[in-house]
């Protein structure tokens, strides 16, 4: 299970988390509320063995993260075919009593109902924990099922569950998803059909899965309200240094979000989680081609800052990189090479592949003139000087770079944003705005 709500993430606990859990479980202060004032006295090895037995069907332990920092744990265990018993601990005392528990429990319970098929959720809390009882009864609408010794029992049934907390569920892509993901990807990139070019990102996704460069461990979909909302796919790549030696890195793309779910955080959730997962898997770094005002929020920098070039020796803002291991991308004379499948996408093959999907009419060509005619003369001349062909090309120009051009003041930048938005595109630095994709 991977659930994301803004900066909060709930993810499956793995063997790499054993030391972290061991520290919490052996801390009497953390475990006192559960009846273990001296801790459990367990070992990391025992925890690893226990985690190896977790499954979706029988139950799992999970790590709670705030940003990139682990702050607690959650778990569920199947009591019978339709009942799950859950637990939660915010182990970082500095993050307690901030309202995280309500958010975490809301999305955890909802996910167990929506995605895992449970009909009833049960849990308990110490009779002295009046604050928790207030949250459960007043904010979660849980039913007090009575007192058993020092504990108050609670339950919620699916038929009574009315909370629909905003969260995104991530999971690994599986073969039954393939066609739906490809159709979603085509829809996500259909805005680019107004460039006069054939949209082929869905074919690229299809072919990448068949490539030896494909990384299935980083192949994830996003779901919102039980429906497919987005997808990200990774593949192996190389950087060749000035001596002709190849250094293995990775890349991702397409990163696709269904049009109806844009702006709800699916793209950011997919990117943030998989980048962290790539680091946990030991990959040294990532290079991509993408929106130069969007990806820096995830830590990407201009690839030229690392001394990297494209295979043709070019450096530009939309070519970006991120080190997962410090110093891993500082490769003298490094040139970036994707898998050959990225170049094996002919229009003929794409048109043939499109026959497997509902027909869509290409959008009318959106030339750069649509922007130029809206700008004041000085700003218009500045955009003309960039020799861009269509609005899509404007996405390769960062807001910072545009701001340095004559006439591209705050008003001109707002006009650019408006025109791009009217044609289904985001432009400029949106990091401080209330949007995600």
C-alpha positions in Angstrom: 0.0 0.0 0.0 1.2 3.5 -0.9 -1.1 6.4 0.0 -0.2 10.0 -0.4 -1.8 13.2 0.9 0.3 16.3 0.3 3.5 15.7 2.4 2.2 12.6 4.1 3.0 9.2 2.7 2.1 5.7 4.0 4.1 3.0 2.3 4.8 -0.7 2.8 7.6 -1.4 5.3 10.4 -3.5 3.9 13.5 -5.2 5.1 15.5 -1.9 4.9 13.1 -0.4 7.5 13.9 -3.1 10.1 16.5 -1.0 12.0 14.1 2.0 12.1 11.2 -0.2 13.4 13.6 -1.9 15.9 14.5 1.5 17.4 10.9 2.5 17.8 9.7 -0.8 19.1 12.5 -1.0 21.7 11.8 2.5 22.9 9.7 2.3 26.1 8.4 5.9 25.6 7.1 5.1 22.1 5.6 1.7 23.2 4.2 2.7 26.6 0.7 3.4 25.3 0.6 -0.1 23.8 1.4 -1.6 27.2 5.2 -2.1 26.8 6.9 0.6 28.9 10.2 -1.2 28.5 9.9 -1.7 24.8 9.6 -5.1 23.0 13.3 -6.1 23.3 13.3 -7.4 19.8 16.0 -7.4 17.1 16.2 -6.0 13.6 16.8 -9.6 12.3 13.5 -10.8 13.9 11.7 -7.8 12.4 13.0 -8.6 8.9 11.8 -12.2 9.3 8.4 -11.0 10.4 8.1 -8.4 7.6 8.9 -11.1 5.0 5.6 -12.8 6.0 3.5 -9.7 5.3 1.1 -9.8 2.4 -1.9 -7.8 1.1 -4.2 -10.7 2.0 -3.0 -11.2 5.6 -1.8 -7.7 6.5 1.2 -5.4 6.4 3.2 -3.0 8.4 3.7 0.5 6.9 6.0 3.4 7.4 4.5 7.0 7.8 6.7 9.7 6.2 6.4 13.4 6.4 8.2 14.7 3.4 11.2 12.3 3.3 11.3 11.8 7.1 9.8 8.7 8.7 7.7 9.8 11.7 5.6 6.7 12.6 4.0 3.4 11.5 0.6 1.9 10.6 -0.5 -1.6 10.2 -3.5 -3.8 9.4 -4.2 -7.5 10.0 -7.0 -9.6 8.6 -9.2 -10.9 11.4 -11.6 -12.7 9.0 -12.3 -12.4 5.3 -14.0 -9.0 5.6 -12.6 -7.5 8.9 -9.3 -5.8 9.3 -7.7 -4.7 12.6 -5.6 -1.6 12.3 -3.1 0.3 14.4 -1.2 3.6 14.2 1.7 5.2 16.1 3.3 8.6 15.5 6.7 7.7 16.9 8.3 11.1 16.4 7.0 13.0 19.5 7.6 16.4 17.8 5.1 15.5 15.1 2.3 14.4 17.5 -0.9 16.4 18.1 -0.7 18.1 14.7 -3.7 16.5 13.2 -1.8 14.0 11.1 -3.5 11.0 12.8 -6.9 12.0 11.6 -5.7 12.4 8.0 -3.7 9.2 8.1 -6.5 7.1 9.5 -9.1 8.6 7.1 -7.2 7.6 4.0 -6.0 4.3 5.5 -9.5 3.2 6.3 -10.9 4.4 3.0 -8.2 2.5 1.1 -9.0 -0.7 3.0 -12.6 -0.3 2.0 -12.1 0.8 -1.6 -9.1 -1.2 -2.7 -8.8 -4.1 -0.4 -12.4 -5.3 0.0 -12.9 -5.1 3.7 -16.3 -4.5 5.1 -15.4 -3.7 8.7 -12.4 -2.0 10.4 -11.6 -2.4 14.1 -9.0 -1.0 16.5 -8.6 0.0 20.1 -7.0 2.7 22.3 -6.1 3.1 25.9 -9.0 4.3 28.1 -6.8 7.1 29.3 -6.2 8.4 25.8 -9.2 10.8 25.7 -7.9 12.8 22.8 -7.7 9.8 20.6 -11.3 8.8 21.6 -12.5 12.3 20.7 -10.9 12.0 17.2 -12.3 8.5 16.6 -15.8 9.3 17.7 -16.2 12.9 16.5 -14.0 13.1 13.4 -14.1 9.5 12.1 -17.6 8.7 13.3 -16.4 5.4 14.7 -18.7 3.4 16.9 -17.6 2.8 20.5 -17.8 -1.0 20.7 -17.2 -1.2 24.4 -14.4 -1.4 27.0 -12.2 -4.4 27.3 -9.9 -4.0 30.3 -7.7 -0.9 29.8 -8.8 -0.5 26.2 -11.7 1.1 24.3 -12.7 -0.8 21.2 -13.8 0.9 18.0 -15.3 -0.2 14.7 -16.4 1.3 11.4 -18.4 -0.5 8.8 -18.1 0.2 5.1 -21.9 0.8 4.8 -21.5 3.6 7.4 -18.4 5.1 6.0 -19.0 8.6 4.5 -15.5 10.1 4.7 -13.9 10.7 1.3 -10.5 12.1 2.2 -8.3 13.5 -0.7 -5.4 11.1 -1.3 -3.7 9.3 -4.1 -3.0 5.6 -4.1 0.1 4.3 -5.9 0.8 0.7 -6.9 2.9 -1.2 -9.3 1.5 -1.5 -12.8 0.3 -5.0 -13.8 -0.4 -6.5 -17.2 -4.2 -6.0 -17.0 -3.5 -2.2 -16.7 -1.5 -2.0 -19.9 -4.1 -1.1 -22.4 -5.9 1.4 -20.1 -2.5 3.0 -19.2 -1.7 3.4 -22.9 -5.0 5.0 -23.6 -4.6 7.3 -20.6 -1.1 8.2 -21.9 -2.4 9.0 -25.3 -5.1 11.3 -23.8 -2.6 13.0 -21.5 -0.4 14.0 -24.4 -3.1 14.6 -26.9 -2.7 18.4 -26.4 0.5 18.0 -28.3 -1.4 16.9 -31.4 -1.8 20.6 -32.1 1.9 20.7 -33.0 1.2 18.9 -36.3 3.2 15.9 -35.0 1.9 12.5 -34.2 1.4 11.8 -30.5 3.4 8.6 -29.8 4.0 8.6 -26.1 1.5 5.7 -25.7 3.4 3.6 -28.2 6.6 4.5 -26.4 5.1 3.2 -23.2 4.1 0.0 -24.9 7.5 -0.6 -26.4 9.5 0.3 -23.3 7.8 -2.5 -21.4 9.2 -4.9 -24.0 12.7 -3.4 -23.8 15.6 -4.9 -21.8 16.1 -1.3 -20.4 12.6 -1.4 -18.7 12.7 -1.2 -14.9 9.6 -3.0 -13.6 10.4 -2.1 -9.9 9.8 1.6 -10.8 6.7 1.1 -13.0 3.8 2.7 -11.1 0.3 3.8 -11.6 -1.7 6.4 -9.5 -5.3 5.9 -8.6 -7.9 8.5 -7.3 -11.3 7.4 -6.0 -10.6 3.9 -7.3 -9.9 5.1 -10.8 -6.7 5.1 -12.9 -5.3 8.7 -12.8 -1.6 8.5 -13.9 1.4 6.4 -14.8 5.2 6.7 -14.7 7.7 4.4 -16.4 11.5 4.1 -15.9 14.3 2.7 -18.1 18.0 2.2 -17.9 20.3 4.7 -19.6 24.0 5.5 -19.8 26.4 8.3 -19.7 29.5 7.8 -21.8 32.5 9.7 -20.5 35.3 11.2 -22.6 37.2 8.0 -22.5 34.3 6.0 -24.0 33.5 4.3 -20.7 29.7 3.8 -20.0 28.2 4.7 -16.6 24.8 3.3 -15.9 22.0 5.7 -14.8 18.2 5.7 -15.3 15.6 7.9 -16.9 11.9 8.2 -16.8 9.1 9.1 -19.1 6.5 9.3 -20.2 5.0 10.6 -17.0 1.3 10.8 -17.8 -1.7 12.1 -15.9 -5.3 11.7 -17.2 -6.7 15.1 -18.2 -9.6 14.9 -15.7 -7.2 14.4 -12.9 -4.6 17.1 -13.7 -4.1 19.5 -10.9 -4.8 16.9 -8.2 -1.3 15.9 -7.4 -1.1 12.5 -9.2 2.0 13.6 -11.3 3.8 14.9 -8.2 3.0 11.9 -6.2 4.3 9.5 -8.9 7.5 11.5 -9.3 8.3 12.0 -5.6 7.7 8.4 -4.6 9.5 6.8 -7.5 12.5 9.1 -7.2 12.8 8.1 -3.5 12.3 4.5 -4.4 15.0 4.7 -7.1 17.3 6.0 -4.4 16.3 3.1 -2.0 17.1 0.7 -4.9 20.6 2.1 -5.2 20.5 3.8 -8.6 23.1 6.6 -8.8 21.3 9.3 -10.8 18.6 10.3 -13.3 18.6 12.3 -16.5 15.4 13.4 -18.3 14.0 15.7 -20.9 11.0 17.6 -19.4 9.3 20.8 -18.3 12.2 23.0 -17.0 10.0 24.9 -14.6 8.3 21.8 -13.2 11.0 19.3 -12.4 13.3 21.5 -10.3 10.8 21.1 -7.4 11.9 17.5 -7.2 15.6 18.4 -7.0 16.4 18.3 -10.8 19.0 20.8 -12.1 20.1 21.7 -15.5 22.2 18.8 -16.7 24.8 21.2 -17.8 25.5 22.0 -14.2 26.9 18.5 -13.9 28.9 18.9 -17.1 26.5 16.6 -19.0 25.5 16.9 -22.6 23.0 15.2 -24.8 24.3 12.6 -27.3 24.6 15.4 -29.8 26.6 17.6 -27.5 23.8 20.0 -26.7 22.9 21.6 -23.3 19.6 23.3 -22.7 17.1 24.0 -19.9 14.8 21.1 -20.7 17.6 18.6 -20.3 17.9 18.0 -16.5 19.5 15.6 -14.1 19.3 14.6 -10.4 22.0 12.8 -8.4 20.7 10.1 -6.1 24.3 9.4 -4.9 26.3 12.6 -4.4 28.9 13.0 -7.1 27.6 10.2 -9.3 26.8 12.5 -12.2 30.1 14.4 -12.2 31.4 12.5 -15.2 34.1 14.3 -17.3 32.8 14.8 -20.9 29.6 12.9 -20.1 27.1 12.4 -22.8 23.6 11.0 -22.1 22.1 8.1 -24.1 18.6 6.8 -23.7 17.6 3.3 -24.9 17.2 3.1 -28.7 13.5 2.5 -28.3 13.0 6.3 -27.9 14.1 6.7 -31.5 12.1 3.7 -32.9 8.7 5.4 -33.1 7.7 6.0 -36.7 4.5 7.8 -37.7 3.4 4.7 -39.6 3.8 2.4 -36.6 2.0 5.0 -34.4 -0.9 5.2 -36.7 -1.2 1.5 -36.9 -1.0 1.2 -33.1 -3.7 3.9 -32.8 -6.2 1.5 -34.4 -6.5 -0.3 -31.1 -7.9 2.8 -29.4 -11.0 5.0 -29.9 -10.6 7.5 -32.7 -9.6 11.0 -31.8 -9.3 14.0 -34.1 -6.0 15.9 -33.9 -6.3 19.4 -32.5 -5.9 22.4 -34.8 -2.3 23.5 -35.2 -1.4 26.0 -32.4 1.4 28.0 -33.9 3.5 30.4 -31.8 1.6 33.2 -33.5 -1.3 32.6 -31.1 1.0 33.9 -28.3 2.7 36.6 -30.3 -0.5 38.3 -31.3 -1.5 38.7 -27.6 1.8 40.4 -26.5 2.9 44.0 -26.6 5.2 44.8 -29.5 8.5 44.6 -27.6 7.6 41.3 -25.9 6.2 40.0 -29.2 9.6 40.7 -30.9 11.4 39.0 -28.1 9.4 35.8 -28.6 9.8 36.0 -32.3 13.6 36.0 -31.8 13.4 32.6 -30.2 12.4 31.1 -33.5 9.8 28.8 -31.9 7.3 27.0 -34.2 4.4 26.3 -31.9 3.1 26.8 -28.4 4.5 23.5 -27.3 8.0 24.8 -28.0 7.4 27.6 -25.5 7.4 25.0 -22.7 11.2 24.5 -23.2 11.8 28.1 -22.2 11.9 28.7 -18.5 10.2 31.6 -16.9 13.6 32.8 -15.6 15.1 32.7 -19.1 12.0 34.5 -20.6 12.2 37.2 -17.9 15.6 38.2 -19.3 14.2 39.0 -22.7 13.2 42.6 -23.6 9.6 43.3 -22.8 8.9 40.1 -20.9 7.8 41.7 -17.7 5.2 40.4 -15.1 2.3 41.3 -17.3 3.8 39.6 -20.4 4.5 36.5 -18.3 0.9 36.4 -17.2 -0.2 36.6 -20.8 2.0 33.7 -21.7 0.5 31.7 -18.9 -3.0 32.5 -20.0 -2.4 31.6 -23.6 -0.6 28.3 -22.7 -3.4 27.4 -20.2 -6.1 28.1 -22.9 -4.3 25.4 -25.0 -4.0 22.9 -22.1 -0.5 23.7 -21.1 1.2 24.8 -17.9 4.1 27.3 -18.3 6.4 29.0 -15.9 7.3 28.3 -12.3 4.1 27.0 -10.6 6.0 25.8 -7.5 4.4 28.4 -5.3 1.0 28.1 -6.8 -1.8 25.8 -5.7 -1.4 23.2 -8.4 0.6 20.0 -8.9 0.6 18.8 -12.5 
